[in-house]
Amino acid sequence: MKTFLVCALEPSANLHLKEVLKAYKKDFGKFEIHGIYDESLCKEFDLNSRPL
């Protein structure tokens, strides 16, 4: 499983991160992200990880 470190402090950064996560889901299937991001992305992408 792939793990990615992200830092999306601003709301617009989370919008861009959402598009990146869509591509990751297509390419890798399951993955984890760690770092700073909007917690709503966890539910949307069925992630077990939580933001810092």
mmCIF file of the N, C-alpha and C atoms, coordinates in Angstrom:
data_MODEL
# 
_entry.id   MODEL 
# 
loop_
_atom_site.group_PDB 
_atom_site.id 
_atom_site.type_symbol 
_atom_site.label_atom_id 
_atom_site.label_alt_id 
_atom_site.label_comp_id 
_atom_site.label_asym_id 
_atom_site.label_entity_id 
_atom_site.label_seq_id 
_atom_site.pdbx_PDB_ins_code 
_atom_site.Cartn_x 
_atom_site.Cartn_y 
_atom_site.Cartn_z 
_atom_site.occupancy 
_atom_site.B_iso_or_equiv 
_atom_site.pdbx_formal_charge 
_atom_site.auth_seq_id 
_atom_site.auth_comp_id 
_atom_site.auth_asym_id 
_atom_site.auth_atom_id 
_atom_site.pdbx_PDB_model_num 
ATOM 1   N N  . MET A 1 1  ? 0.852   -1.173 0.000   1.00 0.00 ? 1  MET A N  1 
ATOM 2   C CA . MET A 1 1  ? 0.000   0.000  0.000   1.00 0.00 ? 1  MET A CA 1 
ATOM 3   C C  . MET A 1 1  ? 0.900   1.239  0.000   1.00 0.00 ? 1  MET A C  1 
ATOM 4   N N  . LYS A 1 2  ? 0.530   2.208  -0.791  1.00 0.00 ? 2  LYS A N  1 
ATOM 5   C CA . LYS A 1 2  ? 1.270   3.465  -0.883  1.00 0.00 ? 2  LYS A CA 1 
ATOM 6   C C  . LYS A 1 2  ? 0.863   4.390  0.265   1.00 0.00 ? 2  LYS A C  1 
ATOM 7   N N  . THR A 1 3  ? 1.820   5.167  0.749   1.00 0.00 ? 3  THR A N  1 
ATOM 8   C CA . THR A 1 3  ? 1.581   6.175  1.768   1.00 0.00 ? 3  THR A CA 1 
ATOM 9   C C  . THR A 1 3  ? 2.112   7.506  1.268   1.00 0.00 ? 3  THR A C  1 
ATOM 10  N N  . PHE A 1 4  ? 1.308   8.557  1.417   1.00 0.00 ? 4  PHE A N  1 
ATOM 11  C CA . PHE A 1 4  ? 1.685   9.883  0.947   1.00 0.00 ? 4  PHE A CA 1 
ATOM 12  C C  . PHE A 1 4  ? 1.620   10.875 2.096   1.00 0.00 ? 4  PHE A C  1 
ATOM 13  N N  . LEU A 1 5  ? 2.584   11.781 2.146   1.00 0.00 ? 5  LEU A N  1 
ATOM 14  C CA . LEU A 1 5  ? 2.605   12.862 3.119   1.00 0.00 ? 5  LEU A CA 1 
ATOM 15  C C  . LEU A 1 5  ? 2.092   14.121 2.426   1.00 0.00 ? 5  LEU A C  1 
ATOM 16  N N  . VAL A 1 6  ? 1.078   14.753 3.015   1.00 0.00 ? 6  VAL A N  1 
ATOM 17  C CA . VAL A 1 6  ? 0.487   15.934 2.385   1.00 0.00 ? 6  VAL A CA 1 
ATOM 18  C C  . VAL A 1 6  ? 0.412   17.100 3.369   1.00 0.00 ? 6  VAL A C  1 
ATOM 19  N N  . CYS A 1 7  ? 0.368   18.296 2.822   1.00 0.00 ? 7  CYS A N  1 
ATOM 20  C CA . CYS A 1 7  ? 0.190   19.515 3.616   1.00 0.00 ? 7  CYS A CA 1 
ATOM 21  C C  . CYS A 1 7  ? -0.753  20.430 2.834   1.00 0.00 ? 7  CYS A C  1 
ATOM 22  N N  . ALA A 1 8  ? -2.013  20.430 3.225   1.00 0.00 ? 8  ALA A N  1 
ATOM 23  C CA . ALA A 1 8  ? -3.025  21.250 2.553   1.00 0.00 ? 8  ALA A CA 1 
ATOM 24  C C  . ALA A 1 8  ? -3.656  22.165 3.605   1.00 0.00 ? 8  ALA A C  1 
ATOM 25  N N  . LEU A 1 9  ? -2.997  23.277 3.872   1.00 0.00 ? 9  LEU A N  1 
ATOM 26  C CA . LEU A 1 9  ? -3.446  24.185 4.930   1.00 0.00 ? 9  LEU A CA 1 
ATOM 27  C C  . LEU A 1 9  ? -4.626  25.053 4.520   1.00 0.00 ? 9  LEU A C  1 
ATOM 28  N N  . GLU A 1 10 ? -4.674  25.459 3.276   1.00 0.00 ? 10 GLU A N  1 
ATOM 29  C CA . GLU A 1 10 ? -5.715  26.369 2.814   1.00 0.00 ? 10 GLU A CA 1 
ATOM 30  C C  . GLU A 1 10 ? -6.863  25.588 2.170   1.00 0.00 ? 10 GLU A C  1 
ATOM 31  N N  . PRO A 1 11 ? -8.086  26.124 2.225   1.00 0.00 ? 11 PRO A N  1 
ATOM 32  C CA . PRO A 1 11 ? -9.221  25.441 1.604   1.00 0.00 ? 11 PRO A CA 1 
ATOM 33  C C  . PRO A 1 11 ? -8.992  25.114 0.125   1.00 0.00 ? 11 PRO A C  1 
ATOM 34  N N  . SER A 1 12 ? -8.362  26.015 -0.599  1.00 0.00 ? 12 SER A N  1 
ATOM 35  C CA . SER A 1 12 ? -8.121  25.750 -2.022  1.00 0.00 ? 12 SER A CA 1 
ATOM 36  C C  . SER A 1 12 ? -7.141  24.596 -2.210  1.00 0.00 ? 12 SER A C  1 
ATOM 37  N N  . ALA A 1 13 ? -6.218  24.432 -1.273  1.00 0.00 ? 13 ALA A N  1 
ATOM 38  C CA . ALA A 1 13 ? -5.273  23.315 -1.354  1.00 0.00 ? 13 ALA A CA 1 
ATOM 39  C C  . ALA A 1 13 ? -6.005  21.987 -1.205  1.00 0.00 ? 13 ALA A C  1 
ATOM 40  N N  . ASN A 1 14 ? -7.038  21.956 -0.381  1.00 0.00 ? 14 ASN A N  1 
ATOM 41  C CA . ASN A 1 14 ? -7.822  20.734 -0.218  1.00 0.00 ? 14 ASN A CA 1 
ATOM 42  C C  . ASN A 1 14 ? -8.609  20.404 -1.478  1.00 0.00 ? 14 ASN A C  1 
ATOM 43  N N  . LEU A 1 15 ? -9.047  21.423 -2.208  1.00 0.00 ? 15 LEU A N  1 
ATOM 44  C CA . LEU A 1 15 ? -9.731  21.175 -3.487  1.00 0.00 ? 15 LEU A CA 1 
ATOM 45  C C  . LEU A 1 15 ? -8.776  20.525 -4.486  1.00 0.00 ? 15 LEU A C  1 
ATOM 46  N N  . HIS A 1 16 ? -7.554  21.010 -4.534  1.00 0.00 ? 16 HIS A N  1 
ATOM 47  C CA . HIS A 1 16 ? -6.555  20.417 -5.430  1.00 0.00 ? 16 HIS A CA 1 
ATOM 48  C C  . HIS A 1 16 ? -6.180  19.013 -4.955  1.00 0.00 ? 16 HIS A C  1 
ATOM 49  N N  . LEU A 1 17 ? -6.047  18.846 -3.642  1.00 0.00 ? 17 LEU A N  1 
ATOM 50  C CA . LEU A 1 17 ? -5.714  17.535 -3.082  1.00 0.00 ? 17 LEU A CA 1 
ATOM 51  C C  . LEU A 1 17 ? -6.798  16.517 -3.423  1.00 0.00 ? 17 LEU A C  1 
ATOM 52  N N  . LYS A 1 18 ? -8.037  16.936 -3.401  1.00 0.00 ? 18 LYS A N  1 
ATOM 53  C CA . LYS A 1 18 ? -9.150  16.040 -3.735  1.00 0.00 ? 18 LYS A CA 1 
ATOM 54  C C  . LYS A 1 18 ? -8.980  15.467 -5.141  1.00 0.00 ? 18 LYS A C  1 
ATOM 55  N N  . GLU A 1 19 ? -8.582  16.299 -6.086  1.00 0.00 ? 19 GLU A N  1 
ATOM 56  C CA . GLU A 1 19 ? -8.367  15.833 -7.462  1.00 0.00 ? 19 GLU A CA 1 
ATOM 57  C C  . GLU A 1 19 ? -7.173  14.882 -7.547  1.00 0.00 ? 19 GLU A C  1 
ATOM 58  N N  . VAL A 1 20 ? -6.136  15.174 -6.784  1.00 0.00 ? 20 VAL A N  1 
ATOM 59  C CA . VAL A 1 20 ? -4.963  14.289 -6.747  1.00 0.00 ? 20 VAL A CA 1 
ATOM 60  C C  . VAL A 1 20 ? -5.355  12.935 -6.160  1.00 0.00 ? 20 VAL A C  1 
ATOM 61  N N  . LEU A 1 21 ? -6.163  12.941 -5.102  1.00 0.00 ? 21 LEU A N  1 
ATOM 62  C CA . LEU A 1 21 ? -6.587  11.688 -4.478  1.00 0.00 ? 21 LEU A CA 1 
ATOM 63  C C  . LEU A 1 21 ? -7.445  10.846 -5.417  1.00 0.00 ? 21 LEU A C  1 
ATOM 64  N N  . LYS A 1 22 ? -8.231  11.490 -6.251  1.00 0.00 ? 22 LYS A N  1 
ATOM 65  C CA . LYS A 1 22 ? -9.009  10.749 -7.257  1.00 0.00 ? 22 LYS A CA 1 
ATOM 66  C C  . LYS A 1 22 ? -8.070  9.987  -8.183  1.00 0.00 ? 22 LYS A C  1 
ATOM 67  N N  . ALA A 1 23 ? -6.992  10.632 -8.602  1.00 0.00 ? 23 ALA A N  1 
ATOM 68  C CA . ALA A 1 23 ? -6.009  9.980  -9.477  1.00 0.00 ? 23 ALA A CA 1 
ATOM 69  C C  . ALA A 1 23 ? -5.290  8.861  -8.732  1.00 0.00 ? 23 ALA A C  1 
ATOM 70  N N  . TYR A 1 24 ? -4.936  9.092  -7.462  1.00 0.00 ? 24 TYR A N  1 
ATOM 71  C CA . TYR A 1 24 ? -4.273  8.055  -6.664  1.00 0.00 ? 24 TYR A CA 1 
ATOM 72  C C  . TYR A 1 24 ? -5.177  6.837  -6.527  1.00 0.00 ? 24 TYR A C  1 
ATOM 73  N N  . LYS A 1 25 ? -6.461  7.075  -6.270  1.00 0.00 ? 25 LYS A N  1 
ATOM 74  C CA . LYS A 1 25 ? -7.399  5.958  -6.104  1.00 0.00 ? 25 LYS A CA 1 
ATOM 75  C C  . LYS A 1 25 ? -7.475  5.138  -7.389  1.00 0.00 ? 25 LYS A C  1 
ATOM 76  N N  . LYS A 1 26 ? -7.474  5.818  -8.517  1.00 0.00 ? 26 LYS A N  1 
ATOM 77  C CA . LYS A 1 26 ? -7.522  5.136  -9.813  1.00 0.00 ? 26 LYS A CA 1 
ATOM 78  C C  . LYS A 1 26 ? -6.237  4.340  -10.055 1.00 0.00 ? 26 LYS A C  1 
ATOM 79  N N  . ASP A 1 27 ? -5.082  4.926  -9.732  1.00 0.00 ? 27 ASP A N  1 
ATOM 80  C CA . ASP A 1 27 ? -3.793  4.295  -10.011 1.00 0.00 ? 27 ASP A CA 1 
ATOM 81  C C  . ASP A 1 27 ? -3.386  3.242  -8.984  1.00 0.00 ? 27 ASP A C  1 
ATOM 82  N N  . PHE A 1 28 ? -3.659  3.501  -7.693  1.00 0.00 ? 28 PHE A N  1 
ATOM 83  C CA . PHE A 1 28 ? -3.145  2.631  -6.639  1.00 0.00 ? 28 PHE A CA 1 
ATOM 84  C C  . PHE A 1 28 ? -4.220  1.838  -5.907  1.00 0.00 ? 28 PHE A C  1 
ATOM 85  N N  . GLY A 1 29 ? -5.476  2.171  -6.087  1.00 0.00 ? 29 GLY A N  1 
ATOM 86  C CA . GLY A 1 29 ? -6.537  1.493  -5.344  1.00 0.00 ? 29 GLY A CA 1 
ATOM 87  C C  . GLY A 1 29 ? -6.560  1.991  -3.905  1.00 0.00 ? 29 GLY A C  1 
ATOM 88  N N  . LYS A 1 30 ? -5.924  1.252  -3.006  1.00 0.00 ? 30 LYS A N  1 
ATOM 89  C CA . LYS A 1 30 ? -5.866  1.650  -1.601  1.00 0.00 ? 30 LYS A CA 1 
ATOM 90  C C  . LYS A 1 30 ? -4.573  2.397  -1.331  1.00 0.00 ? 30 LYS A C  1 
ATOM 91  N N  . PHE A 1 31 ? -4.664  3.433  -0.496  1.00 0.00 ? 31 PHE A N  1 
ATOM 92  C CA . PHE A 1 31 ? -3.494  4.214  -0.117  1.00 0.00 ? 31 PHE A CA 1 
ATOM 93  C C  . PHE A 1 31 ? -3.783  4.916  1.204   1.00 0.00 ? 31 PHE A C  1 
ATOM 94  N N  . GLU A 1 32 ? -2.753  5.430  1.821   1.00 0.00 ? 32 GLU A N  1 
ATOM 95  C CA . GLU A 1 32 ? -2.878  6.213  3.042   1.00 0.00 ? 32 GLU A CA 1 
ATOM 96  C C  . GLU A 1 32 ? -2.296  7.591  2.801   1.00 0.00 ? 32 GLU A C  1 
ATOM 97  N N  . ILE A 1 33 ? -2.864  8.583  3.474   1.00 0.00 ? 33 ILE A N  1 
ATOM 98  C CA . ILE A 1 33 ? -2.247  9.907  3.462   1.00 0.00 ? 33 ILE A CA 1 
ATOM 99  C C  . ILE A 1 33 ? -2.028  10.326 4.912   1.00 0.00 ? 33 ILE A C  1 
ATOM 100 N N  . HIS A 1 34 ? -0.951  11.024 5.147   1.00 0.00 ? 34 HIS A N  1 
ATOM 101 C CA . HIS A 1 34 ? -0.619  11.551 6.469   1.00 0.00 ? 34 HIS A CA 1 
ATOM 102 C C  . HIS A 1 34 ? -0.273  13.016 6.314   1.00 0.00 ? 34 HIS A C  1 
ATOM 103 N N  . GLY A 1 35 ? -0.601  13.815 7.308   1.00 0.00 ? 35 GLY A N  1 
ATOM 104 C CA . GLY A 1 35 ? -0.267  15.231 7.265   1.00 0.00 ? 35 GLY A CA 1 
ATOM 105 C C  . GLY A 1 35 ? -1.447  16.106 7.633   1.00 0.00 ? 35 GLY A C  1 
ATOM 106 N N  . ILE A 1 36 ? -1.506  17.262 6.997   1.00 0.00 ? 36 ILE A N  1 
ATOM 107 C CA . ILE A 1 36 ? -2.524  18.269 7.294   1.00 0.00 ? 36 ILE A CA 1 
ATOM 108 C C  . ILE A 1 36 ? -3.450  18.405 6.088   1.00 0.00 ? 36 ILE A C  1 
ATOM 109 N N  . TYR A 1 37 ? -4.734  18.114 6.305   1.00 0.00 ? 37 TYR A N  1 
ATOM 110 C CA . TYR A 1 37 ? -5.726  18.174 5.233   1.00 0.00 ? 37 TYR A CA 1 
ATOM 111 C C  . TYR A 1 37 ? -7.115  18.149 5.852   1.00 0.00 ? 37 TYR A C  1 
ATOM 112 N N  . ASP A 1 38 ? -8.130  18.389 5.057   1.00 0.00 ? 38 ASP A N  1 
ATOM 113 C CA . ASP A 1 38 ? -9.517  18.411 5.524   1.00 0.00 ? 38 ASP A CA 1 
ATOM 114 C C  . ASP A 1 38 ? -9.977  16.985 5.847   1.00 0.00 ? 38 ASP A C  1 
ATOM 115 N N  . GLU A 1 39 ? -10.498 16.796 7.050   1.00 0.00 ? 39 GLU A N  1 
ATOM 116 C CA . GLU A 1 39 ? -10.915 15.470 7.504   1.00 0.00 ? 39 GLU A CA 1 
ATOM 117 C C  . GLU A 1 39 ? -12.042 14.873 6.648   1.00 0.00 ? 39 GLU A C  1 
ATOM 118 N N  . SER A 1 40 ? -12.817 15.700 5.968   1.00 0.00 ? 40 SER A N  1 
ATOM 119 C CA . SER A 1 40 ? -13.905 15.183 5.130   1.00 0.00 ? 40 SER A CA 1 
ATOM 120 C C  . SER A 1 40 ? -13.377 14.290 4.000   1.00 0.00 ? 40 SER A C  1 
ATOM 121 N N  . LEU A 1 41 ? -12.122 14.464 3.628   1.00 0.00 ? 41 LEU A N  1 
ATOM 122 C CA . LEU A 1 41 ? -11.536 13.626 2.582   1.00 0.00 ? 41 LEU A CA 1 
ATOM 123 C C  . LEU A 1 41 ? -11.405 12.174 3.036   1.00 0.00 ? 41 LEU A C  1 
ATOM 124 N N  . CYS A 1 42 ? -11.273 11.958 4.349   1.00 0.00 ? 42 CYS A N  1 
ATOM 125 C CA . CYS A 1 42 ? -11.158 10.596 4.881   1.00 0.00 ? 42 CYS A CA 1 
ATOM 126 C C  . CYS A 1 42 ? -12.409 9.786  4.562   1.00 0.00 ? 42 CYS A C  1 
ATOM 127 N N  . LYS A 1 43 ? -13.558 10.387 4.792   1.00 0.00 ? 43 LYS A N  1 
ATOM 128 C CA . LYS A 1 43 ? -14.820 9.696  4.534   1.00 0.00 ? 43 LYS A CA 1 
ATOM 129 C C  . LYS A 1 43 ? -15.039 9.506  3.034   1.00 0.00 ? 43 LYS A C  1 
ATOM 130 N N  . GLU A 1 44 ? -14.772 10.542 2.272   1.00 0.00 ? 44 GLU A N  1 
ATOM 131 C CA . GLU A 1 44 ? -15.011 10.491 0.830   1.00 0.00 ? 44 GLU A CA 1 
ATOM 132 C C  . GLU A 1 44 ? -14.170 9.425  0.134   1.00 0.00 ? 44 GLU A C  1 
ATOM 133 N N  . PHE A 1 45 ? -12.926 9.240  0.593   1.00 0.00 ? 45 PHE A N  1 
ATOM 134 C CA . PHE A 1 45 ? -12.029 8.282  -0.044  1.00 0.00 ? 45 PHE A CA 1 
ATOM 135 C C  . PHE A 1 45 ? -11.832 7.023  0.795   1.00 0.00 ? 45 PHE A C  1 
ATOM 136 N N  . ASP A 1 46 ? -12.662 6.846  1.831   1.00 0.00 ? 46 ASP A N  1 
ATOM 137 C CA . ASP A 1 46 ? -12.632 5.663  2.688   1.00 0.00 ? 46 ASP A CA 1 
ATOM 138 C C  . ASP A 1 46 ? -11.220 5.409  3.231   1.00 0.00 ? 46 ASP A C  1 
ATOM 139 N N  . LEU A 1 47 ? -10.652 6.445  3.839   1.00 0.00 ? 47 LEU A N  1 
ATOM 140 C CA . LEU A 1 47 ? -9.297  6.360  4.381   1.00 0.00 ? 47 LEU A CA 1 
ATOM 141 C C  . LEU A 1 47 ? -9.340  6.066  5.877   1.00 0.00 ? 47 LEU A C  1 
ATOM 142 N N  . ASN A 1 48 ? -8.422  5.232  6.336   1.00 0.00 ? 48 ASN A N  1 
ATOM 143 C CA . ASN A 1 48 ? -8.317  4.940  7.763   1.00 0.00 ? 48 ASN A CA 1 
ATOM 144 C C  . ASN A 1 48 ? -7.493  5.993  8.496   1.00 0.00 ? 48 ASN A C  1 
ATOM 145 N N  . SER A 1 49 ? -6.666  6.729  7.775   1.00 0.00 ? 49 SER A N  1 
ATOM 146 C CA . SER A 1 49 ? -5.811  7.738  8.393   1.00 0.00 ? 49 SER A CA 1 
ATOM 147 C C  . SER A 1 49 ? -6.618  8.988  8.723   1.00 0.00 ? 49 SER A C  1 
ATOM 148 N N  . ARG A 1 50 ? -6.098  9.777  9.652   1.00 0.00 ? 50 ARG A N  1 
ATOM 149 C CA . ARG A 1 50 ? -6.731  11.028 10.066  1.00 0.00 ? 50 ARG A CA 1 
ATOM 150 C C  . ARG A 1 50 ? -5.703  12.146 9.992   1.00 0.00 ? 50 ARG A C  1 
ATOM 151 N N  . PRO A 1 51 ? -6.148  13.374 9.716   1.00 0.00 ? 51 PRO A N  1 
ATOM 152 C CA . PRO A 1 51 ? -5.199  14.491 9.637   1.00 0.00 ? 51 PRO A CA 1 
ATOM 153 C C  . PRO A 1 51 ? -4.592  14.817 11.001  1.00 0.00 ? 51 PRO A C  1 
ATOM 154 N N  . LEU A 1 52 ? -3.443  15.463 10.961  1.00 0.00 ? 52 LEU A N  1 
ATOM 155 C CA . LEU A 1 52 ? -2.785  15.911 12.203  1.00 0.00 ? 52 LEU A CA 1 
ATOM 156 C C  . LEU A 1 52 ? -3.504  17.103 12.777  1.00 0.00 ? 52 LEU A C  1 
# 
